[in-house]
Amino acid sequence: MKKVEINRFGGYEVVELVERSFPTPGDNDVVVKVSYAGVNPLDWKVRCGMMKMVTGSKFPMSLGSEASGVVSEVGSQVQNLKSGDRVVLTTGLKGGAYSEFVKVPETNCCKVSLGVSLKDAAGSYICGLTALQCLTEKGNVGEGSQVLLIGASGGVGSFAVQIANLLGAEVTAVCSTANVDYVKSLGAQKVIDYTEENPAELKERFDLVFDAVNAHSWKTMKPLLKSKGTYLNTMPDPVMFLRQVFTSVFSSKKCKTYMLKPNREQMSWLLDKMDSGEIRLTISNTYPLEQVADAISENEKGRTRGKIILEIDPSSN
């Protein structure tokens, strides 16, 4: 089968499409025939070595952290899935979603109803669940919460605008000029064009500053927080972890970072909202598996509206 790997850290030139043997499920695993895979910043951060603190430096290293497809085989202890089920999945930091077949624990999979296309599902796990967990578990967002969302047109940001609205928050979204109308269409009550106005100079104060693209530091955003507000980003590193610990004890204003936790129940909620039309995914571009290096490089440029998707085997959609 075809699979995407790297054998050293570097630029797009290190991304290789190789032949590997088909995976065999363990007792609690499922093997999925992949239809589509979502492209995420994690992919190029792994590729260039930015994540080696958590991924290590052992090669070959597999790429791809989310995919959708059809279950082809299940382990002897799998309870909730069977061959033929349509699923969305995450492989986590170990990668491997950029492959014709992928093996994952059953707990990393969620069934996809016929009302949601596998193409849309493929782009929903990492960004959708990141947005949901950041807003609810880290940001404690609820009815009337004042949220400043930076990077509102990207994968995580576009989900976050819509989810925050469903939670009853008032959203001030930050994006570029080209995406102002798009972000308004997602439901943001106010949109800041960062090319014309520096969000760090806003007069409003917020319960949550959610920097989905890690564009601003804790120091820059802290003055925008209410007395018990939270600054949150999605780039865990040693400095952020130390600040998280320090502010949890010594400051009423909290600095937090985040790492995704697979959660079938939360993913089912998200897919239900997509099925009902309350949450929609925007796909900016679709690439064949053979052009995976180009897809990752486009994501790295940081101007993506919504998601980039890899098409691996759409016949089962």
C-alpha positions in Angstrom: 0.0 0.0 0.0 1.0 3.7 -0.5 2.0 5.7 2.6 3.6 9.1 3.2 6.8 9.2 5.3 9.9 11.3 6.0 13.4 10.0 6.6 14.8 13.3 7.8 13.6 16.7 8.9 13.5 19.4 6.3 11.3 21.1 3.6 8.8 19.7 1.2 11.6 17.7 -0.5 11.8 15.2 2.4 8.2 14.1 1.9 8.1 10.6 0.3 5.3 8.4 -1.0 6.5 4.8 -0.3 5.2 1.2 -0.4 4.5 -0.5 2.9 2.8 -3.7 4.0 -0.8 -3.7 5.0 -1.5 -3.2 8.7 -2.9 -6.0 10.9 -5.2 -4.9 13.8 -4.5 -5.7 17.4 -7.3 -6.8 19.7 -8.6 -3.3 20.3 -7.7 -1.8 16.9 -9.5 -1.2 13.6 -8.0 -1.0 10.1 -9.6 1.6 7.9 -9.5 1.9 4.1 -8.8 5.7 3.8 -11.0 7.8 1.6 -9.7 11.3 2.5 -7.3 12.9 4.9 -7.2 16.4 6.4 -4.1 18.5 6.2 -3.0 20.3 9.4 -0.2 22.6 10.6 1.0 19.6 12.7 2.1 17.9 9.4 4.7 20.6 8.4 5.7 21.1 12.0 6.6 17.4 12.3 8.2 17.5 8.8 10.6 20.4 9.7 11.4 19.1 13.2 9.5 21.6 15.3 7.7 18.8 17.2 10.6 16.6 17.8 10.4 17.3 21.5 7.3 15.1 21.5 7.7 13.0 18.3 11.4 12.1 18.8 13.8 11.8 15.9 13.4 8.1 14.9 12.9 7.6 11.2 11.0 6.8 9.1 8.3 9.0 10.5 4.7 8.8 9.2 2.7 11.9 8.4 -1.0 12.7 8.7 -3.1 12.9 11.8 -6.7 12.7 10.7 -8.6 10.8 8.0 -12.0 9.3 7.0 -12.9 6.1 5.4 -14.5 2.7 5.7 -13.6 0.0 8.3 -12.0 -3.0 6.6 -11.0 -5.1 9.6 -11.5 -5.1 13.3 -9.7 -6.7 16.3 -11.2 -9.4 18.4 -12.1 -7.0 21.3 -13.6 -4.2 19.2 -17.2 -3.6 20.5 -18.7 -0.6 18.6 -17.4 -0.9 15.0 -17.6 -3.4 12.3 -16.4 -3.9 8.7 -18.2 -1.5 6.4 -18.8 1.3 8.9 -18.0 4.8 7.7 -15.7 6.5 10.2 -13.5 9.5 10.9 -10.3 9.0 13.0 -7.2 10.5 14.4 -3.8 8.9 14.5 -2.5 11.5 17.0 1.2 12.5 17.0 2.3 9.1 15.7 0.9 10.0 12.2 0.1 7.6 9.5 -3.2 9.0 8.2 -1.6 9.7 4.8 -2.0 6.1 3.8 -4.3 3.9 1.8 -4.9 1.9 4.9 -4.4 2.9 8.6 -4.6 1.1 11.9 -5.9 2.9 15.0 -7.4 2.1 18.4 -11.2 1.8 18.3 -11.4 4.8 20.7 -9.8 7.0 18.1 -12.6 6.4 15.7 -16.2 7.8 15.4 -19.0 6.7 13.1 -20.0 9.1 10.4 -23.7 9.3 9.4 -24.8 9.3 5.8 -25.7 12.9 6.2 -22.0 14.0 6.4 -19.7 13.3 3.5 -16.5 11.5 4.2 -14.7 14.4 2.6 -16.1 16.8 5.1 -15.6 14.4 8.0 -11.9 14.1 7.1 -11.3 17.7 7.8 -13.3 17.9 11.0 -11.5 15.8 13.7 -8.4 17.8 14.5 -9.7 21.3 13.9 -13.3 20.7 15.0 -12.4 18.8 18.2 -9.5 21.3 19.0 -12.0 24.2 18.7 -14.6 22.4 20.9 -12.2 21.3 23.6 -10.5 24.7 23.7 -13.7 26.6 24.1 -15.4 24.3 26.6 -12.7 22.6 28.6 -10.0 25.3 28.6 -12.0 28.4 28.0 -15.2 27.6 29.9 -17.2 29.5 27.3 -20.9 29.7 27.8 -23.8 32.0 27.4 -22.7 35.6 27.2 -18.9 34.9 27.2 -16.8 37.6 25.5 -14.4 35.8 23.1 -11.6 37.2 21.0 -10.7 34.7 18.3 -7.5 35.2 16.4 -7.1 33.3 13.2 -10.8 33.0 12.6 -10.7 32.0 9.0 -8.4 29.0 9.4 -9.2 25.4 10.2 -9.5 25.7 13.9 -10.8 29.3 13.8 -13.7 28.6 11.4 -14.9 25.8 13.6 -14.4 27.9 16.8 -16.5 30.8 15.5 -19.4 28.5 14.8 -19.1 26.5 18.0 -18.8 29.6 20.2 -22.0 30.9 18.6 -23.8 27.6 19.5 -22.5 28.0 23.1 -24.0 31.5 23.3 -20.8 33.5 23.3 -20.2 36.9 21.7 -17.4 36.5 19.2 -14.9 39.2 18.1 -13.0 37.5 15.2 -9.6 38.5 13.8 -8.6 37.8 10.2 -7.2 39.3 7.0 -9.1 41.6 4.6 -9.9 38.8 2.2 -11.7 36.8 4.8 -13.8 39.4 6.6 -17.0 38.6 4.8 -16.4 34.8 5.1 -15.9 35.1 8.9 -19.0 37.2 9.2 -20.9 34.5 7.4 -19.8 32.0 10.0 -21.5 34.1 12.7 -18.9 36.4 14.2 -20.6 39.4 15.8 -17.6 41.6 15.1 -14.7 41.2 12.8 -11.3 42.8 13.1 -9.1 43.2 9.9 -5.6 42.9 11.3 -4.1 44.6 8.3 -6.0 47.8 9.4 -6.3 47.4 13.1 -4.0 45.9 15.7 -6.1 43.6 17.9 -3.6 44.2 20.7 -4.9 47.8 20.9 -8.6 46.9 21.3 -10.4 48.7 24.1 -12.7 45.8 24.9 -11.9 43.2 27.5 -12.5 39.5 27.0 -13.2 36.4 29.0 -11.2 34.4 26.5 -8.5 35.3 24.0 -8.2 32.2 21.8 -5.1 32.5 19.6 -5.8 29.7 17.2 -2.7 30.5 15.0 -0.3 31.5 17.8 0.1 35.0 16.3 0.4 36.9 19.6 2.2 36.3 22.9 0.7 36.0 26.4 2.4 39.2 27.3 0.8 41.1 24.4 -2.7 39.7 25.0 -2.8 39.8 28.8 -4.0 43.4 29.0 -7.1 42.4 26.9 -8.3 39.9 29.5 -10.9 40.5 32.1 -9.8 40.0 35.7 -10.4 36.3 35.5 -9.9 35.9 31.8 -7.9 33.3 29.9 -5.4 33.5 27.1 -5.2 30.2 25.2 -3.1 29.0 22.3 -2.6 25.7 20.4 1.2 25.5 20.4 2.4 23.7 23.5 6.1 24.3 24.3 8.1 24.3 27.5 7.6 28.1 28.0 3.9 27.8 27.6 3.7 24.9 30.1 5.6 26.9 32.7 3.4 29.9 32.2 0.3 27.7 32.5 1.6 26.3 35.8 2.7 29.8 37.1 -0.6 31.6 36.3 -2.7 28.7 37.7 -1.3 29.5 41.1 -0.2 33.2 41.1 -2.5 35.1 38.7 -6.2 35.6 38.3 -5.6 35.9 34.6 -4.7 32.5 33.2 -2.3 31.5 30.4 -3.1 28.0 28.9 -2.0 25.8 26.1 -3.7 22.8 24.6 -3.1 19.3 23.1 -5.9 17.3 21.5 -7.6 14.4 23.4 -9.5 11.9 21.2 -13.1 11.9 22.4 -15.8 9.8 20.6 -18.7 11.5 22.4 -17.5 15.1 21.6 -16.8 14.1 18.0 -20.3 12.6 17.6 -21.7 15.9 18.9 -19.7 17.8 16.3 -20.8 15.5 13.4 -24.4 15.8 14.5 -24.1 19.6 14.2 -22.5 19.2 10.7 -25.4 16.8 9.7 -28.0 19.4 10.9 -26.2 22.2 9.1 -25.4 24.1 12.2 -21.7 23.7 11.6 -20.2 23.7 8.1 -16.7 22.9 6.9 -15.1 25.0 4.2 -12.7 23.2 1.9 -10.2 25.5 0.3 -8.4 22.9 -1.9 -8.2 19.2 -2.6 -5.0 17.4 -3.6 -4.4 13.8 -4.7 -2.1 11.8 -2.5 0.7 12.1 -5.0 0.7 15.8 -4.4 0.9 15.6 -0.6 4.1 17.7 -0.4 2.3 20.6 -2.2 -0.7 20.3 0.1 1.4 20.5 3.2 3.4 23.4 1.8 0.2 25.3 1.0 -1.0 24.8 4.6 2.4 26.1 5.9 1.9 29.4 4.1 -0.9 30.1 6.7 -3.4 31.7 4.4 -5.8 28.7 4.2 -9.6 29.4 4.4 -11.0 26.4 6.2 -9.3 23.1 5.3 -7.1 21.4 2.7 -8.0 17.8 2.0 -6.1 14.9 0.5 -8.1 12.6 -1.8 -6.9 9.1 -1.4 -9.8 6.8 -2.4 -13.1 8.7 -2.8 -14.9 5.7 -4.2 -16.4 4.7 -0.8 -17.8 8.1 0.0 
